[in-house]
Amino acid sequence: MAAPAPAPRRDLPTIEDESRPFWDAARQGRLMIASCGSCGKVHHYPRPFCPSCWSNDVSLIESSGKATLYTYSTVYRNELPPFSERVPYVAAVVELEEGPQLMTNVVHCEPADLRVGMALQVVFTELSDDVSAPVFRPVS
């Protein structure tokens, strides 16, 4: 009898043609956001149209990686692999210096030391040989 197939990785993104440049840049340690050439607004997640004016005149720009902690929750229990091996971890929404908010994790910090409004900086965590994801750490 054959061994059961391993469970699919629930922490890996689905990388499509439209999102590939974002993930390629993340693999290189760069956080990209989208900028609209028509209305000038920036947004995240990068997509081929502007969610403000619906223009398709959108291009990727590199974020400074500076952010502010908007809200967070410490996860103490998650039974889905591979998250069960990571508890406790901090799920958070950060506001980038450029304006957009994104959902992420805060690392290199005890949950008790977190404060809404604290300054954060992007770092990248390797999820697999091919995928790195932006996470944030407190500014020293």
PyMOL commands that set and color helices and strands:
alter all, ss='L'
color gray80, all
select helices_A, chain A and resi 20-27+83-85+111-113
alter helices_A, ss='H'
color red, helices_A
select strands_A, chain A and resi 32-36+42-43+58-62+66-75+89-96+101-106+119-126+132-138
alter strands_A, ss='S'
color yellow, strands_A
deselect
rebuild
show_as cartoon
